[in-house]
Amino acid sequence: MKLSELLSAYSIETEFSNDFEVHALAELDKATPNDISYIDQTRYLKLLKDSQAGAVFIRKKESSKVPKHMQALIVDNPHLAFAKASHAFKIPFFKNPESVNEPKHFEKVTIMPNVVIGESVEIGENSLIYPGVVIADGVKIGKNCVLYPRVILYQNTILEDNVTIHAGSVIGGDGFGYAHTALGEHVKIEHVGIVRIQKNVEIGANTAIDRAVFGETLIKEGVKIDNLVQIGHNCVLGEHSIVVSQVGLSGSTTTGRNVVFGGQVGIGGHLHVGEFTQIGGKSAVGKDLPPNTNFAGAIPAMEIHEWHHFLAYLRTNFRKQQKTSLLQKAKGFFKS
């Protein structure tokens, strides 16, 4: 699709000089000359210099930062322009829904009844697919994988070898991303990336892992994820990390290896948790956490020794207040 066609089709008002063929929307640091990117926050301006993007949606006040090899597509709201443009690259779940009824054969794979499989799907030998599983177009499944009943793999999801996914989990659904108009209307951002799950990962029941806006949501080797976990778009979980039930990771959360999230931990978006860090249950994390540390508490999470001191202080002062209150009541009783 030509740039002019894209802008016209989605009512994006801006000027341009070079009407090139647009292949995709992409992050600034991964874009090619046939890709479009956007900048909605000034902290990303530093990426412009080395980016190879053909064009970028950007506000007028920041457009002077755009290098000569890149077109500045000046708009009032770059995030909204990007959201509109994303609809041109939406990837269907099934390109040809009728094809799911066609028989498909995979060597040395056990596929039980009532499994739905799209086009261009690959499944490695010794994998086991239970009833009710739905596998969309372009999915790649490695060797020795197990998909329990009603697992859903969205389009282009990649599972490497020895991955186990328990019943009801959804891998590759759209992330929760919207841009907003001046009137407060919500414009959906089509997520055109994928989910990649590396080898020896196990995912519990009813867990959701969202596909990336672009690029990939990545679950690295050996990660173990409990039931009822939500992992947002473009997250990266480091090798051999453990994620306990009801954890929620906002979009673009990244971790080093062997991180442990206790039950019901919540992480704000675009944060990094260093390797070998442990976070106690119900903690809310709102900043980057260094490696080889322990955090606990509620809101916000604290370094664990600080949290213990804080609890001790609260208990001590609460007991003092209780004692004072009882003495005052006793004095009042005897006076009366």
Rosetta blueprint (number, residue, H / E / L):
1 M L
2 K E
3 L H
4 S H
5 E H
6 L H
7 L H
8 S H
9 A H
10 Y L
11 S L
12 I L
13 E L
14 T L
15 E L
16 F L
17 S L
18 N L
19 D L
20 F L
21 E E
22 V L
23 H L
24 A E
25 L E
26 A L
27 E L
28 L L
29 D L
30 K L
31 A L
32 T L
33 P L
34 N L
35 D E
36 I E
37 S E
38 Y E
39 I L
40 D L
41 Q L
42 T H
43 R H
44 Y H
45 L H
46 K H
47 L H
48 L L
49 K L
50 D L
51 S L
52 Q L
53 A L
54 G L
55 A E
56 V E
57 F E
58 I E
59 R L
60 K H
61 K H
62 E H
63 S H
64 S H
65 K H
66 V L
67 P L
68 K L
69 H L
70 M L
71 Q E
72 A E
73 L E
74 I E
75 V L
76 D L
77 N L
78 P H
79 H H
80 L H
81 A H
82 F H
83 A H
84 K H
85 A H
86 S H
87 H H
88 A H
89 F H
90 K L
91 I L
92 P L
93 F L
94 F L
95 K L
96 N L
97 P H
98 E H
99 S H
100 V H
101 N H
102 E L
103 P L
104 K L
105 H L
106 F L
107 E L
108 K L
109 V L
110 T E
111 I E
112 M L
113 P L
114 N L
115 V L
116 V E
117 I E
118 G L
119 E L
120 S L
121 V L
122 E E
123 I E
124 G L
125 E L
126 N L
127 S L
128 L E
129 I E
130 Y L
131 P L
132 G L
133 V L
134 V E
135 I E
136 A L
137 D L
138 G L
139 V L
140 K E
141 I E
142 G L
143 K L
144 N L
145 C L
146 V E
147 L E
148 Y L
149 P L
150 R L
151 V L
152 I E
153 L E
154 Y L
155 Q L
156 N L
157 T L
158 I E
159 L E
160 E L
161 D L
162 N L
163 V L
164 T E
165 I E
166 H L
167 A L
168 G L
169 S L
170 V E
171 I E
172 G E
173 G E
174 D L
175 G L
176 F L
177 G L
178 Y E
179 A E
180 H E
181 T L
182 A L
183 L L
184 G L
185 E L
186 H E
187 V E
188 K E
189 I L
190 E L
191 H L
192 V L
193 G L
194 I E
195 V E
196 R E
197 I E
198 Q L
199 K L
200 N L
201 V L
202 E E
203 I E
204 G L
205 A L
206 N L
207 T L
208 A E
209 I E
210 D E
211 R L
212 A L
213 V L
214 F L
215 G L
216 E E
217 T E
218 L E
219 I E
220 K L
221 E L
222 G L
223 V L
224 K E
225 I E
226 D L
227 N L
228 L L
229 V L
230 Q E
231 I E
232 G L
233 H L
234 N L
235 C L
236 V E
237 L E
238 G L
239 E L
240 H L
241 S L
242 I E
243 V E
244 V L
245 S L
246 Q L
247 V L
248 G E
249 L E
250 S L
251 G L
252 S L
253 T L
254 T E
255 T E
256 G L
257 R L
258 N L
259 V L
260 V E
261 F E
262 G L
263 G L
264 Q L
265 V L
266 G E
267 I E
268 G L
269 G L
270 H L
271 L L
272 H E
273 V E
274 G L
275 E L
276 F L
277 T L
278 Q E
279 I E
280 G L
281 G L
282 K L
283 S L
284 A E
285 V E
286 G L
287 K L
288 D L
289 L E
290 P L
291 P L
292 N L
293 T L
294 N E
295 F E
296 A E
297 G L
298 A L
299 I L
300 P L
301 A L
302 M E
303 E E
304 I H
305 H H
306 E H
307 W H
308 H H
309 H H
310 F H
311 L H
312 A H
313 Y H
314 L H
315 R H
316 T H
317 N H
318 F H
319 R H
320 K H
321 Q H
322 Q H
323 K H
324 T H
325 S H
326 L H
327 L H
328 Q H
329 K H
330 A H
331 K H
332 G H
333 F H
334 F H
335 K H
336 S L
